[in-house]
Amino acid sequence: MAKYSEEFKLSIIKQMMPPQNKTVSILSKENGIAEQTLFKWKREAKAKGIVITDGEAQSEKWSTHDKFMIVVETASLNAAELSEYCRQKGLYVEQVESWRDACMQANGGVAEEASRLNKESKEKDKEIKKLQKELKRKEEALAETAALIVLRKKAQAIWGDDEEE
């Protein structure tokens, strides 16, 4: 098994990143390195926080994970640094800003959705309690009616039929 230097690995990883966006299969053929090895290097680089796309040239088709990683990576950059970053990666500043907005809206949307679901749940709980209370009242009324009917039949059996009057 060949041992590759960190510099060589980094140069291969950089080819997987924008603006080149070379796929693992292309790099494997070009450099004679097994695809499994390249995938391993890619996984390790992603684990270190390096943004590597999945070989997709069009940035709008990148995975949400890759876009999010770029948003995180650029969060602390000022306008000039962001412009330089985008030039190096083959991106537009507007793309990164729209991805940032989407991330922020996604988080807000989750909170709003959770709040709405919580409110609906409380309303349904109130409705259930109301229905259970009404059911209990009706069951008690039915039990009382049944007891009165039984008593009436017993009274008729003991004293005779009063309905003939």
DSSP file (Angstrom, degrees, kcal/mol; ACC not computed):
  #  RESIDUE AA STRUCTURE BP1 BP2  ACC     N-H-->O    O-->H-N    N-H-->O    O-->H-N    TCO  KAPPA ALPHA  PHI   PSI    X-CA   Y-CA   Z-CA
    1    1 A M              0   0    0      0, 0.0     2,-0.2     0, 0.0     0, 0.0   0.000 360.0 360.0 360.0 128.8    0.0    0.0    0.0
    2    2 A A        -     0   0    0      1,-0.0     2,-0.6     0, 0.0     0, 0.0  -0.482 360.0-138.2 -76.5 142.5    1.4    3.3   -1.1
    3    3 A K        -     0   0    0     -2,-0.2     2,-0.4     0, 0.0    -1,-0.0  -0.898  19.1-157.7-101.8 123.0    1.9    6.0    1.6
    4    4 A Y        -     0   0    0     -2,-0.6     2,-0.0     1,-0.0     0, 0.0  -0.800  16.8-117.3-104.7 143.4    0.8    9.5    0.3
    5    5 A S     >  -     0   0    0     -2,-0.4     4,-2.4     1,-0.1     5,-0.2  -0.342  23.4-117.2 -72.6 157.7    2.0   12.8    1.8
    6    6 A E  H  > S+     0   0    0      1,-0.2     4,-2.6     2,-0.2     5,-0.2   0.859 116.6  55.9 -62.5 -35.7   -0.4   15.1    3.5
    7    7 A E  H  > S+     0   0    0      2,-0.2     4,-2.1     1,-0.2    -1,-0.2   0.909 108.4  47.1 -63.7 -41.8    0.5   17.7    0.8
    8    8 A F  H  > S+     0   0    0      2,-0.2     4,-2.1     1,-0.2    -2,-0.2   0.932 112.2  49.6 -65.3 -45.3   -0.5   15.3   -2.0
    9    9 A K  H  X S+     0   0    0     -4,-2.4     4,-2.8     1,-0.2    -2,-0.2   0.922 111.2  50.1 -57.8 -44.4   -3.7   14.4   -0.2
   10   10 A L  H  X S+     0   0    0     -4,-2.6     4,-2.6     1,-0.2    -1,-0.2   0.872 107.7  53.0 -63.8 -37.4   -4.6   18.0    0.2
   11   11 A S  H  X S+     0   0    0     -4,-2.1     4,-1.1     2,-0.2    -1,-0.2   0.886 111.6  46.0 -66.2 -36.6   -3.9   18.7   -3.5
   12   12 A I  H  X S+     0   0    0     -4,-2.1     4,-0.9     2,-0.2     3,-0.4   0.920 112.0  50.9 -69.3 -43.8   -6.3   15.9   -4.5
   13   13 A I  H >X S+     0   0    0     -4,-2.8     3,-1.0     1,-0.2     4,-0.7   0.901 105.9  56.3 -59.6 -41.5   -8.9   17.2   -2.0
   14   14 A K  H >< S+     0   0    0     -4,-2.6     3,-0.7     1,-0.3     6,-0.3   0.828 101.5  57.2 -61.3 -31.5   -8.6   20.7   -3.5
   15   15 A Q  H 3< S+     0   0    0     -4,-1.1     7,-2.7    -3,-0.4    -1,-0.3   0.762 102.3  55.1 -70.4 -23.2   -9.4   19.3   -6.9
   16   16 A M  H << S+     0   0    0     -3,-1.0    37,-0.4    -4,-0.9    39,-0.4   0.657 101.4  76.8 -79.3 -15.8  -12.7   17.9   -5.4
   17   17 A M  S XX S-     0   0    0     -3,-0.7     4,-2.3    -4,-0.7     3,-0.8  -0.473  90.7 -46.6 -93.6 162.9  -13.6   21.4   -4.3
   18   18 A P  T 34 S+     0   0    0      0, 0.0    72,-0.2     0, 0.0    -1,-0.1  -0.337 115.2  28.6 -60.9 150.0  -14.9   24.4   -6.3
   19   19 A P  T 34 S+     0   0    0      0, 0.0    70,-0.1     0, 0.0    -4,-0.1  -0.999 132.1  35.8 -87.3  -8.8  -14.1   25.6   -8.8
   20   20 A Q  T <4 S-     0   0    0     -3,-0.8    -5,-0.1    -6,-0.3    -4,-0.1   0.941  73.1-177.9 -71.1 -46.3  -12.8   22.3  -10.2
   21   21 A N     <  -     0   0    0     -4,-2.3    -5,-0.2    -7,-0.3     2,-0.2   0.862  13.3-178.5  51.4  43.6  -15.4   20.0   -8.6
   22   22 A K        -     0   0    0     -7,-2.7    -1,-0.2    -5,-0.3    33,-0.1  -0.475  23.1-121.7 -73.5 143.9  -13.8   16.9  -10.0
   23   23 A T     >  -     0   0    0     32,-0.2     4,-2.3    -2,-0.2     5,-0.2  -0.397  19.5-113.1 -80.9 162.4  -15.5   13.6   -9.1
   24   24 A V  H  > S+     0   0    0      1,-0.2     4,-2.5     2,-0.2     5,-0.2   0.891 116.6  54.3 -61.7 -40.8  -13.8   10.8   -7.3
   25   25 A S  H  > S+     0   0    0      2,-0.2     4,-1.9     1,-0.2    -1,-0.2   0.901 109.2  47.3 -64.6 -39.1  -13.9    8.6  -10.4
   26   26 A I  H  > S+     0   0    0      2,-0.2     4,-2.6     1,-0.2    -2,-0.2   0.940 113.7  47.2 -66.1 -46.2  -12.2   11.2  -12.5
   27   27 A L  H  X S+     0   0    0     -4,-2.3     4,-2.3     1,-0.2     6,-0.4   0.861 109.4  55.3 -63.1 -35.3   -9.5   11.8   -9.9
   28   28 A S  H  X>S+     0   0    0     -4,-2.5     4,-1.7    -5,-0.2     5,-0.8   0.924 111.6  42.9 -62.6 -44.8   -9.0    8.0   -9.5
   29   29 A K  H  <5S+     0   0    0     -4,-1.9    -2,-0.2     1,-0.2    -1,-0.2   0.901 115.6  48.8 -68.2 -41.2   -8.4    7.6  -13.3
   30   30 A E  H  <5S+     0   0    0     -4,-2.6    -2,-0.2     1,-0.2    -1,-0.2   0.864 125.0  27.1 -67.1 -36.8   -6.1   10.6  -13.5
   31   31 A N  H  <5S-     0   0    0     -4,-2.3    -1,-0.2    -5,-0.2    -2,-0.2   0.497  99.3-122.0-109.6  -5.6   -3.9    9.7  -10.5
   32   32 A G  T  <5 +     0   0    0     -4,-1.7     2,-0.4     1,-0.3    -3,-0.2   0.827  63.9 139.9  68.7  31.0   -4.2    5.9  -10.4
   33   33 A I      < -     0   0    0     -5,-0.8    -1,-0.3    -6,-0.4    -2,-0.2  -0.896  59.9-103.9-109.2 137.5   -5.5    6.0   -6.8
   34   34 A A     >  -     0   0    0     -2,-0.4     4,-1.9     1,-0.1     3,-0.3  -0.268  23.0-128.0 -59.1 141.6   -8.3    3.6   -5.8
   35   35 A E  H  > S+     0   0    0      1,-0.2     4,-2.9     2,-0.2     5,-0.2   0.870 109.2  58.9 -59.0 -37.9  -11.7    5.2   -5.4
   36   36 A Q  H  > S+     0   0    0      1,-0.2     4,-2.1     2,-0.2    -1,-0.2   0.901 105.3  49.8 -58.7 -40.6  -12.1    3.8   -1.9
   37   37 A T  H  > S+     0   0    0     -3,-0.3     4,-2.4     2,-0.2    -1,-0.2   0.920 111.4  48.0 -64.1 -44.1   -8.9    5.6   -0.9
   38   38 A L  H  X S+     0   0    0     -4,-1.9     4,-2.5     1,-0.2    -2,-0.2   0.892 110.5  51.2 -65.1 -39.9  -10.2    8.9   -2.4
   39   39 A F  H  X S+     0   0    0     -4,-2.9     4,-2.7     2,-0.2    -1,-0.2   0.892 109.7  51.2 -63.5 -37.9  -13.6    8.5   -0.6
   40   40 A K  H  X S+     0   0    0     -4,-2.1     4,-2.6    -5,-0.2    -2,-0.2   0.933 110.4  47.8 -63.9 -45.6  -11.7    7.9    2.6
   41   41 A W  H  X S+     0   0    0     -4,-2.4     4,-2.4     1,-0.2    -2,-0.2   0.901 112.0  50.9 -60.3 -40.8   -9.7   11.1    2.1
   42   42 A K  H  X S+     0   0    0     -4,-2.5     4,-2.5     2,-0.2    -2,-0.2   0.924 110.4  48.4 -63.5 -45.7  -12.9   13.0    1.3
   43   43 A R  H  X S+     0   0    0     -4,-2.7     4,-2.3     1,-0.2    -2,-0.2   0.922 112.4  48.9 -59.2 -45.6  -14.6   11.7    4.5
   44   44 A E  H  X S+     0   0    0     -4,-2.6     4,-1.3     2,-0.2    -1,-0.2   0.896 111.3  49.5 -63.4 -40.7  -11.6   12.6    6.6
   45   45 A A  H  <>S+     0   0    0     -4,-2.4     5,-2.4     1,-0.2     4,-0.3   0.911 111.1  49.2 -65.9 -41.7  -11.5   16.1    5.1
   46   46 A K  H ><5S+     0   0    0     -4,-2.5     3,-1.5     1,-0.2    -2,-0.2   0.886 107.4  55.3 -63.8 -37.7  -15.2   16.6    5.7
   47   47 A A  H 3<5S+     0   0    0     -4,-2.3    -1,-0.2     1,-0.3    -2,-0.2   0.812 104.7  54.0 -64.3 -29.2  -14.8   15.5    9.3
   48   48 A K  T 3<5S-     0   0    0     -4,-1.3    -1,-0.3    -3,-0.2    -2,-0.2   0.499 126.7-103.2 -81.8  -3.9  -12.1   18.2    9.7
   49   49 A G  T < 5S+     0   0    0     -3,-1.5     2,-0.4     1,-0.3    -3,-0.2   0.549  71.6 146.2  95.6   8.4  -14.7   20.7    8.4
   50   50 A I      < -     0   0    0     -5,-2.4     2,-0.7    -6,-0.2    -1,-0.3  -0.665  50.2-125.7 -80.2 131.0  -13.4   21.2    4.9
   51   51 A V        +     0   0    0     -2,-0.4     2,-0.4    18,-0.1    -1,-0.1  -0.678  37.8 168.4 -82.6 115.8  -16.2   21.8    2.5
   52   52 A I        -     0   0    0     -2,-0.7   -35,-0.1   -35,-0.1   -38,-0.1  -0.994  23.1-143.4-128.7 124.3  -16.2   19.3   -0.4
   53   53 A T        -     0   0    0     -2,-0.4     9,-0.0   -37,-0.4     4,-0.0  -0.254  29.4-104.3 -78.7 172.9  -19.1   19.0   -2.7
   54   54 A D        -     0   0    0      1,-0.1     3,-0.1     2,-0.1    -1,-0.1  -0.080  69.9 -81.6 -91.3  35.9  -20.2   15.7   -4.2
   55   55 A G  S    S+     0   0    0    -39,-0.4     2,-0.5     1,-0.3   -32,-0.2   0.542  86.2 143.8  82.7   6.5  -18.7   16.4   -7.6
   56   56 A E        -     0   0    0      1,-0.2    -1,-0.3   -34,-0.1     6,-0.1  -0.697  37.2-161.2 -84.1 124.0  -21.6   18.6   -8.7
   57   57 A A  S    S+     0   0    0     -2,-0.5     2,-0.7    -3,-0.1    -1,-0.2   0.878  74.3  74.3 -73.6 -37.8  -20.4   21.5  -10.9
   58   58 A Q  S >  S-     0   0    0      1,-0.2     3,-1.8     3,-0.1     4,-0.2  -0.680  72.3-153.2 -82.0 116.4  -23.6   23.5  -10.5
   59   59 A S  G >  S+     0   0    0     -2,-0.7     3,-1.4     1,-0.3    -1,-0.2   0.766  91.0  64.4 -63.6 -26.4  -23.5   25.0   -7.0
   60   60 A E  G 3  S+     0   0    0      1,-0.3    -1,-0.3    -3,-0.0    -2,-0.1   0.691 100.3  53.7 -71.3 -15.5  -27.3   25.2   -6.8
   61   61 A K  G <  S+     0   0    0     -3,-1.8    -1,-0.3     2,-0.0    -2,-0.2   0.366  83.9 117.8 -97.3   4.4  -27.5   21.4   -7.0
   62   62 A W  S <  S-     0   0    0     -3,-1.4    -9,-0.0    -4,-0.2    -3,-0.0  -0.271  76.2 -92.8 -66.6 158.3  -25.1   20.9   -4.1
   63   63 A S     >  -     0   0    0      1,-0.1     4,-2.2     4,-0.0     5,-0.2  -0.306  29.8-115.9 -68.3 156.9  -26.5   19.1   -1.0
   64   64 A T  H  > S+     0   0    0      1,-0.2     4,-2.6     2,-0.2     5,-0.2   0.834 116.9  58.6 -62.8 -31.4  -28.0   21.2    1.8
   65   65 A H  H  > S+     0   0    0      2,-0.2     4,-2.5     1,-0.2    -1,-0.2   0.934 106.3  46.7 -62.8 -45.9  -25.1   19.9    4.0
   66   66 A D  H  > S+     0   0    0      2,-0.2     4,-1.9     1,-0.2    -2,-0.2   0.914 113.5  48.4 -63.7 -43.0  -22.5   21.4    1.7
   67   67 A K  H  X S+     0   0    0     -4,-2.2     4,-2.3     1,-0.2    -1,-0.2   0.921 111.7  49.9 -62.8 -43.3  -24.3   24.7    1.4
   68   68 A F  H  X S+     0   0    0     -4,-2.6     4,-2.6     1,-0.2    -2,-0.2   0.907 107.8  53.4 -62.2 -41.4  -24.7   24.9    5.2
   69   69 A M  H  X S+     0   0    0     -4,-2.5     4,-2.6     1,-0.2    -1,-0.2   0.879 109.0  49.4 -62.3 -37.2  -21.0   24.1    5.7
   70   70 A I  H  X S+     0   0    0     -4,-1.9     4,-2.0     2,-0.2    -1,-0.2   0.907 109.6  51.6 -67.6 -40.8  -20.2   27.1    3.3
   71   71 A V  H  X S+     0   0    0     -4,-2.3     4,-0.7     2,-0.2    -2,-0.2   0.928 113.0  45.3 -59.9 -44.6  -22.6   29.3    5.3
   72   72 A V  H >< S+     0   0    0     -4,-2.6     3,-0.8     1,-0.2     4,-0.4   0.919 112.3  51.5 -64.0 -43.5  -20.8   28.3    8.5
   73   73 A E  H 3< S+     0   0    0     -4,-2.6     3,-0.3     1,-0.2    -1,-0.2   0.824 117.1  38.9 -63.5 -32.3  -17.4   28.7    7.0
   74   74 A T  H >< S+     0   0    0     -4,-2.0     3,-1.5     1,-0.2    -1,-0.2   0.413  85.6 101.1 -99.5   1.5  -18.2   32.3    5.8
   75   75 A A  T << S+     0   0    0     -3,-0.8    -1,-0.2    -4,-0.7    -2,-0.1   0.838  86.9  41.2 -58.3 -36.4  -20.2   33.4    8.8
   76   76 A S  T 3  S+     0   0    0     -4,-0.4    -1,-0.3    -3,-0.3     2,-0.2   0.400  92.2 108.8 -95.1   3.6  -17.4   35.5   10.3
   77   77 A L    <   -     0   0    0     -3,-1.5     2,-0.1     4,-0.1    -3,-0.0  -0.562  62.0-135.0 -83.8 143.1  -16.1   37.0    7.0
   78   78 A N     >  -     0   0    0     -2,-0.2     4,-2.8     1,-0.1     5,-0.2  -0.287  40.2 -87.7 -81.8 179.7  -16.5   40.6    6.1
   79   79 A A  H  > S+     0   0    0      1,-0.2     4,-2.2     2,-0.2     5,-0.1   0.885 127.5  46.6 -59.7 -42.8  -17.7   41.7    2.6
   80   80 A A  H  > S+     0   0    0      2,-0.2     4,-2.2     1,-0.2    -1,-0.2   0.924 114.7  46.5 -66.9 -44.1  -14.2   41.8    1.1
   81   81 A E  H  > S+     0   0    0      1,-0.2     4,-2.7     2,-0.2    -2,-0.2   0.892 111.9  51.8 -65.3 -38.9  -13.2   38.4    2.6
   82   82 A L  H  X S+     0   0    0     -4,-2.8     4,-2.7     2,-0.2    -1,-0.2   0.910 108.9  50.7 -63.8 -41.8  -16.5   36.9    1.5
   83   83 A S  H  X S+     0   0    0     -4,-2.2     4,-2.2    -5,-0.2    -2,-0.2   0.926 112.1  46.7 -60.7 -45.1  -15.9   38.2   -2.1
   84   84 A E  H  X S+     0   0    0     -4,-2.2     4,-2.3     2,-0.2    -2,-0.2   0.921 112.0  50.9 -62.8 -44.8  -12.4   36.7   -2.1
   85   85 A Y  H  X S+     0   0    0     -4,-2.7     4,-2.0     1,-0.2    -2,-0.2   0.931 110.6  49.1 -57.6 -47.3  -13.7   33.4   -0.7
   86   86 A C  H  X>S+     0   0    0     -4,-2.7     5,-2.9     1,-0.2     4,-1.1   0.884 109.1  52.2 -63.9 -39.3  -16.4   33.2   -3.4
   87   87 A R  H  <5S+     0   0    0     -4,-2.2     3,-0.4     1,-0.2    -1,-0.2   0.923 110.7  48.2 -60.8 -43.5  -13.8   34.0   -6.2
   88   88 A Q  H  <5S+     0   0    0     -4,-2.3    -2,-0.2     1,-0.2    -1,-0.2   0.860 117.5  41.3 -65.2 -35.3  -11.6   31.1   -4.9
   89   89 A K  H  <5S-     0   0    0     -4,-2.0    -1,-0.2    -5,-0.2    -2,-0.2   0.508 111.3-115.7 -92.8  -5.0  -14.6   28.7   -4.7
   90   90 A G  T  <5S+     0   0    0     -4,-1.1     2,-0.2    -3,-0.4    -3,-0.2   0.858  73.1 127.8  74.0  34.4  -16.2   29.8   -8.0
   91   91 A L      < -     0   0    0     -5,-2.9     2,-0.4    -6,-0.2    -1,-0.2  -0.672  58.5-118.9-115.8 170.4  -19.3   31.1   -6.2
   92   92 A Y     >  -     0   0    0     -2,-0.2     4,-1.7     1,-0.1     3,-0.5  -0.888  19.1-129.6-107.7 144.7  -21.3   34.3   -6.2
   93   93 A V  H  > S+     0   0    0     -2,-0.4     4,-2.6     1,-0.2     5,-0.2   0.884 110.2  58.8 -57.9 -38.8  -21.7   36.3   -3.0
   94   94 A E  H  > S+     0   0    0      1,-0.2     4,-2.5     2,-0.2    -1,-0.2   0.858 102.4  53.7 -60.9 -36.3  -25.5   36.4   -3.7
   95   95 A Q  H  > S+     0   0    0     -3,-0.5     4,-2.5     2,-0.2    -1,-0.2   0.954 110.1  45.5 -62.5 -49.4  -25.6   32.6   -3.6
   96   96 A V  H  X S+     0   0    0     -4,-1.7     4,-2.4     1,-0.2    -2,-0.2   0.906 113.5  50.4 -62.4 -41.3  -23.9   32.4   -0.2
   97   97 A E  H  X S+     0   0    0     -4,-2.6     4,-2.5     1,-0.2    -1,-0.2   0.897 110.6  48.8 -64.7 -39.4  -26.1   35.2    1.1
   98   98 A S  H  X S+     0   0    0     -4,-2.5     4,-2.4     2,-0.2    -2,-0.2   0.880 111.2  50.2 -68.1 -36.2  -29.3   33.4   -0.1
   99   99 A W  H  X S+     0   0    0     -4,-2.5     4,-2.3     2,-0.2    -2,-0.2   0.901 110.1  50.9 -65.5 -39.7  -28.1   30.1    1.5
  100  100 A R  H  X S+     0   0    0     -4,-2.4     4,-2.3     2,-0.2    -2,-0.2   0.929 111.0  48.2 -61.9 -45.6  -27.5   32.0    4.7
  101  101 A D  H  X S+     0   0    0     -4,-2.5     4,-2.7     1,-0.2     5,-0.2   0.907 110.2  52.0 -61.2 -41.9  -31.0   33.4    4.6
  102  102 A A  H  X S+     0   0    0     -4,-2.4     4,-2.3     1,-0.2    -1,-0.2   0.900 109.6  49.6 -62.7 -40.3  -32.4   30.0    3.9
  103  103 A C  H  X S+     0   0    0     -4,-2.3     4,-1.9     2,-0.2    -1,-0.2   0.917 112.6  46.9 -63.6 -43.2  -30.6   28.6    6.9
  104  104 A M  H  X S+     0   0    0     -4,-2.3     4,-2.0     1,-0.2    -2,-0.2   0.899 113.6  47.5 -68.1 -39.9  -31.9   31.3    9.1
  105  105 A Q  H  X S+     0   0    0     -4,-2.7     4,-3.1     2,-0.2    -1,-0.2   0.867 108.0  56.7 -68.3 -35.7  -35.5   31.0    7.8
  106  106 A A  H  X S+     0   0    0     -4,-2.3     4,-1.9    -5,-0.2    -2,-0.2   0.925 108.6  46.2 -61.4 -44.1  -35.3   27.2    8.3
  107  107 A N  H  X S+     0   0    0     -4,-1.9     4,-1.7     2,-0.2    -1,-0.2   0.908 114.7  46.9 -66.1 -41.2  -34.5   27.6   11.9
  108  108 A G  H  X S+     0   0    0     -4,-2.0     4,-2.6     1,-0.2    -2,-0.2   0.895 110.3  53.8 -65.6 -40.0  -37.2   30.2   12.4
  109  109 A G  H  X S+     0   0    0     -4,-3.1     4,-2.6     1,-0.2    -1,-0.2   0.871 106.3  52.3 -62.5 -37.7  -39.7   28.0   10.6
  110  110 A V  H  X S+     0   0    0     -4,-1.9     4,-2.5     2,-0.2    -1,-0.2   0.917 110.7  47.3 -64.9 -43.1  -39.0   25.1   12.8
  111  111 A A  H  X S+     0   0    0     -4,-1.7     4,-2.3     2,-0.2    -2,-0.2   0.917 113.7  47.5 -65.5 -42.8  -39.6   27.2   15.9
  112  112 A E  H  X S+     0   0    0     -4,-2.6     4,-2.6     2,-0.2    -2,-0.2   0.917 112.6  49.3 -63.8 -42.7  -42.8   28.6   14.5
  113  113 A E  H  X S+     0   0    0     -4,-2.6     4,-2.7     2,-0.2    -2,-0.2   0.910 110.9  49.7 -63.1 -42.8  -44.0   25.2   13.5
  114  114 A A  H  X S+     0   0    0     -4,-2.5     4,-2.4     2,-0.2    -1,-0.2   0.907 111.5  49.4 -62.6 -41.4  -43.2   23.8   17.0
  115  115 A S  H  X S+     0   0    0     -4,-2.3     4,-2.3     2,-0.2    -2,-0.2   0.922 112.0  47.9 -63.3 -44.9  -45.1   26.7   18.6
  116  116 A R  H  X S+     0   0    0     -4,-2.6     4,-2.6     1,-0.2    -2,-0.2   0.919 112.8  47.9 -62.5 -44.6  -48.1   26.1   16.3
  117  117 A L  H  X S+     0   0    0     -4,-2.7     4,-2.5     1,-0.2    -1,-0.2   0.886 110.8  51.9 -64.6 -38.5  -48.1   22.3   17.0
  118  118 A N  H  X S+     0   0    0     -4,-2.4     4,-2.2     2,-0.2    -1,-0.2   0.915 110.9  47.8 -62.9 -43.5  -47.8   23.0   20.7
  119  119 A K  H  X S+     0   0    0     -4,-2.3     4,-2.3     2,-0.2    -2,-0.2   0.923 112.2  49.0 -63.6 -45.1  -50.8   25.3   20.6
  120  120 A E  H  X S+     0   0    0     -4,-2.6     4,-2.5     1,-0.2    -2,-0.2   0.901 109.8  52.8 -60.9 -41.0  -52.8   22.8   18.6
  121  121 A S  H  X S+     0   0    0     -4,-2.5     4,-2.4     2,-0.2    -1,-0.2   0.913 109.2  48.3 -61.8 -43.7  -51.9   20.1   21.1
  122  122 A K  H  X S+     0   0    0     -4,-2.2     4,-2.3     2,-0.2    -1,-0.2   0.904 111.4  50.3 -63.5 -41.4  -53.1   22.2   24.0
  123  123 A E  H  X S+     0   0    0     -4,-2.3     4,-2.3     1,-0.2    -2,-0.2   0.907 111.2  48.3 -63.1 -41.5  -56.4   23.0   22.2
  124  124 A K  H  X S+     0   0    0     -4,-2.5     4,-2.7     2,-0.2    -2,-0.2   0.887 109.3  53.4 -66.7 -38.4  -57.0   19.3   21.5
  125  125 A D  H  X S+     0   0    0     -4,-2.4     4,-2.5     2,-0.2    -2,-0.2   0.917 109.4  48.6 -61.0 -43.1  -56.2   18.4   25.1
  126  126 A K  H  X S+     0   0    0     -4,-2.3     4,-2.4     2,-0.2    -2,-0.2   0.920 111.9  49.2 -61.4 -44.0  -58.9   20.9   26.2
  127  127 A E  H  X S+     0   0    0     -4,-2.3     4,-2.6     2,-0.2    -2,-0.2   0.902 110.6  50.2 -62.6 -41.8  -61.3   19.5   23.7
  128  128 A I  H  X S+     0   0    0     -4,-2.7     4,-2.7     2,-0.2    -2,-0.2   0.926 111.1  48.5 -62.7 -45.2  -60.6   15.9   24.9
  129  129 A K  H  X S+     0   0    0     -4,-2.5     4,-2.3     2,-0.2    -2,-0.2   0.907 111.9  50.0 -61.6 -41.4  -61.1   17.0   28.6
  130  130 A K  H  X S+     0   0    0     -4,-2.4     4,-2.3     2,-0.2    -2,-0.2   0.929 112.8  46.2 -62.0 -45.8  -64.4   18.7   27.7
  131  131 A L  H  X S+     0   0    0     -4,-2.6     4,-2.6     1,-0.2    -2,-0.2   0.884 111.8  51.2 -65.5 -38.9  -65.6   15.6   25.8
  132  132 A Q  H  X S+     0   0    0     -4,-2.7     4,-2.4     2,-0.2    -1,-0.2   0.898 110.3  49.4 -65.0 -39.4  -64.6   13.3   28.7
  133  133 A K  H  X S+     0   0    0     -4,-2.3     4,-2.2     2,-0.2    -2,-0.2   0.916 112.7  47.3 -63.9 -44.1  -66.5   15.5   31.2
  134  134 A E  H  X S+     0   0    0     -4,-2.3     4,-2.3     2,-0.2    -2,-0.2   0.898 111.7  50.8 -64.6 -41.0  -69.6   15.5   29.0
  135  135 A L  H  X S+     0   0    0     -4,-2.6     4,-2.6     2,-0.2    -2,-0.2   0.910 109.8  50.0 -62.6 -43.0  -69.3   11.7   28.5
  136  136 A K  H  X S+     0   0    0     -4,-2.4     4,-2.4     2,-0.2    -2,-0.2   0.916 110.6  49.8 -62.1 -43.6  -69.0   11.2   32.3
  137  137 A R  H  X S+     0   0    0     -4,-2.2     4,-2.2     1,-0.2    -2,-0.2   0.919 112.7  46.8 -61.2 -43.3  -72.1   13.4   32.9
  138  138 A K  H  X S+     0   0    0     -4,-2.3     4,-2.5     2,-0.2    -2,-0.2   0.879 110.7  51.9 -68.0 -37.8  -74.1   11.4   30.3
  139  139 A E  H  X S+     0   0    0     -4,-2.6     4,-2.5     2,-0.2    -1,-0.2   0.909 110.7  48.6 -63.3 -41.6  -73.0    8.1   31.7
  140  140 A E  H  X S+     0   0    0     -4,-2.4     4,-2.4     2,-0.2    -2,-0.2   0.907 112.1  48.6 -64.6 -41.3  -74.1    9.2   35.2
  141  141 A A  H  X S+     0   0    0     -4,-2.2     4,-2.4     2,-0.2    -2,-0.2   0.899 112.3  49.0 -64.6 -40.5  -77.5   10.4   33.8
  142  142 A L  H  X S+     0   0    0     -4,-2.5     4,-2.6     2,-0.2    -2,-0.2   0.905 111.0  49.5 -65.3 -41.9  -77.9    7.1   31.9
  143  143 A A  H  X S+     0   0    0     -4,-2.5     4,-2.3     2,-0.2    -2,-0.2   0.903 111.8  49.1 -64.0 -40.9  -77.0    5.1   35.1
  144  144 A E  H  X S+     0   0    0     -4,-2.4     4,-2.3     2,-0.2    -2,-0.2   0.908 111.8  48.7 -65.3 -41.2  -79.5    7.1   37.1
  145  145 A T  H  X S+     0   0    0     -4,-2.4     4,-2.3     2,-0.2    -2,-0.2   0.914 111.1  50.1 -63.5 -43.3  -82.2    6.6   34.5
  146  146 A A  H  X S+     0   0    0     -4,-2.6     4,-2.2     1,-0.2    -2,-0.2   0.906 110.4  50.1 -62.5 -41.2  -81.5    2.9   34.4
  147  147 A A  H  X S+     0   0    0     -4,-2.3     4,-2.4     2,-0.2    -2,-0.2   0.903 110.2  50.3 -64.1 -41.1  -81.8    2.7   38.2
  148  148 A L  H  X S+     0   0    0     -4,-2.3     4,-2.6     2,-0.2    -2,-0.2   0.888 109.9  50.5 -63.9 -39.8  -85.1    4.6   38.2
  149  149 A I  H  X S+     0   0    0     -4,-2.3     4,-2.4     2,-0.2    -2,-0.2   0.918 111.0  48.5 -64.1 -42.9  -86.5    2.2   35.6
  150  150 A V  H  X S+     0   0    0     -4,-2.2     4,-2.3     1,-0.2    -2,-0.2   0.931 113.0  47.7 -62.4 -45.8  -85.4   -0.8   37.7
  151  151 A L  H  X S+     0   0    0     -4,-2.4     4,-2.8     1,-0.2    -2,-0.2   0.895 110.3  52.4 -62.4 -40.7  -87.0    0.7   40.8
  152  152 A R  H  X S+     0   0    0     -4,-2.6     4,-2.5     2,-0.2    -1,-0.2   0.923 109.8  48.4 -61.7 -43.8  -90.2    1.5   38.9
  153  153 A K  H  X S+     0   0    0     -4,-2.4     4,-2.1     2,-0.2    -1,-0.2   0.897 112.8  48.5 -63.8 -39.5  -90.5   -2.1   37.7
  154  154 A K  H  X S+     0   0    0     -4,-2.3     4,-2.2     2,-0.2    -2,-0.2   0.904 111.3  50.2 -65.9 -40.4  -89.9   -3.4   41.2
  155  155 A A  H  X S+     0   0    0     -4,-2.8     4,-3.0     1,-0.2     5,-0.4   0.901 111.2  48.8 -65.0 -39.6  -92.5   -1.0   42.6
  156  156 A Q  H  X S+     0   0    0     -4,-2.5     4,-1.6     1,-0.2    -1,-0.2   0.883 110.6  50.8 -65.6 -38.3  -95.0   -2.2   39.9
  157  157 A A  H  < S+     0   0    0     -4,-2.1    -2,-0.2    -5,-0.2    -1,-0.2   0.878 117.4  39.9 -67.4 -36.3  -94.3   -5.8   40.8
  158  158 A I  H  < S+     0   0    0     -4,-2.2    -2,-0.2    -5,-0.1    -3,-0.2   0.942 130.9  22.7 -79.6 -48.2  -94.8   -5.1   44.5
  159  159 A W  H  < S-     0   0    0     -4,-3.0    -3,-0.2     1,-0.3    -2,-0.2   0.471 108.3-115.4-102.6  -4.1  -97.8   -2.8   44.4
  160  160 A G     <  -     0   0    0     -4,-1.6     2,-0.7    -5,-0.4    -1,-0.3  -0.377  51.4 -35.6  97.0-179.4  -99.3   -3.6   41.1
  161  161 A D    >   -     0   0    0      1,-0.1     3,-0.6    -2,-0.1    -5,-0.0  -0.724  43.9-177.4 -89.6 115.3  -99.8   -1.6   37.9
  162  162 A D  G >   +     0   0    0     -2,-0.7     3,-1.1     1,-0.2    -1,-0.1   0.527  70.0  82.8 -85.2  -8.4 -100.6    2.1   38.6
  163  163 A E  G 3  S+     0   0    0      1,-0.3    -1,-0.2     2,-0.1    -2,-0.0   0.549  71.9  76.5 -77.3  -6.1 -101.0    2.9   34.9
  164  164 A E  G <         0   0    0     -3,-0.6    -1,-0.3     1,-0.2    -2,-0.1   0.538 360.0 360.0 -82.1  -6.0 -104.6    1.7   34.8
  165  165 A E    <         0   0    0     -3,-1.1    -1,-0.2     0, 0.0    -2,-0.1   0.462 360.0 360.0 -61.6 360.0 -106.0    4.8   36.5
